[in-house]
Amino acid sequence: SISKKLSASQPTITRIRNKLAEKKFLLAFTAVPNWKLLGLNLEVFTFVQFTDPEVKGLEKWLEESNQIFFASEGEGLAGHTVVIDSMHKDFGKYQEFLKEFRKKFSGKIEEIDSFFMDVHSLLKTPGWKRIVESHFDSLNEMENSKPGTKS
């Protein structure tokens, strides 16, 4: 358990978790599923460059898609400004997804590039464990700070 690994009581771990959530260090509690067992074998990073920085309906479409794991605006890769991380049963299902995307945003897409990953060849499973552990001293300082003081 986390409390044993960190040599802290369960109530201490709960207080730290609650304080992290209260201070918006934790935005959500989520699981990392076993994609293979769910029948999702292909993860794709799709990099998109739009003709206009404001694309009407994009956020809603991204939010409502049941294939998108993550999406963000950003900079890089030859001017691409949006990255979409999506999960698919196979390449054919990705092609259907991309066809729907191109149709929905027809005339607004300048360029699309993709990076394909077979989930059977992951080099590291997604997770926050090591990142959080490397910053545990900061979290511990937060736990030990007195209420009403800045930490």
Disulfide bonds with the S-S distance in Angstrom:
none
